[in-house]
Amino acid sequence: MTMEAKAKMQARNQPNSEQVADLLREFRVTYADATSPDESEAARRGALLKRRMEWRAERQISLSQAKRCYAQIHYSYNEFRPAMIAALCRAFSGDGITVTAAREFSVAIYLHVPDQRGLRTRVEDFVRSVLQADAVAWTEPGTLRVWWD
């Protein structure tokens, strides 16, 4: 497959702005306990009733869209910090990595890394050293699961 054909295929698979907005809303509901700026006891109780402990987005998004998504988490969540995804985006923005946003009782993200010379090794090394995740593992060829407790 030529580079041009790959680029066209990736463009077709990219979610449109409405789909990204839907995913951002889904993320806010899933992480309701971490995305609300209202820290009152009533808001916290309401968020605990609304949040989802297990969720995986139906669509893959770009790293820059993932950065926007995870930036909705205020400050931190357990050991996760939104700045971690921003750092990942800065380091690999032009490498064609896509993301499946997730929650597995705590913060999770699936990185879909193209099979380019050395890229998967570089991404895994970066994730292990910079993102300080509690679990990092390839779940299938090209998909790196990252999870923070």
Number of C-alpha atoms within 10 A of each C-alpha: 5 7 8 9 10 11 12 11 11 13 11 10 12 15 16 11 9 9 13 20 14 11 22 20 14 18 24 22 17 22 27 22 24 21 21 17 12 12 11 10 9 9 14 16 11 13 21 15 10 15 18 19 14 13 17 17 17 10 15 22 25 20 25 18 18 23 21 16 22 24 18 19 22 14 12 14 17 9 14 22 19 18 15 18 22 18 16 19 19 13 13 16 15 9 13 16 22 23 24 20 23 23 19 15 14 16 24 23 22 23 24 23 20 15 11 10 8 8 15 21 12 13 18 20 12 16 19 15 10 12 22 17 19 12 12 19 12 15 11 9 11 15 19 21 21 23 23 21 14
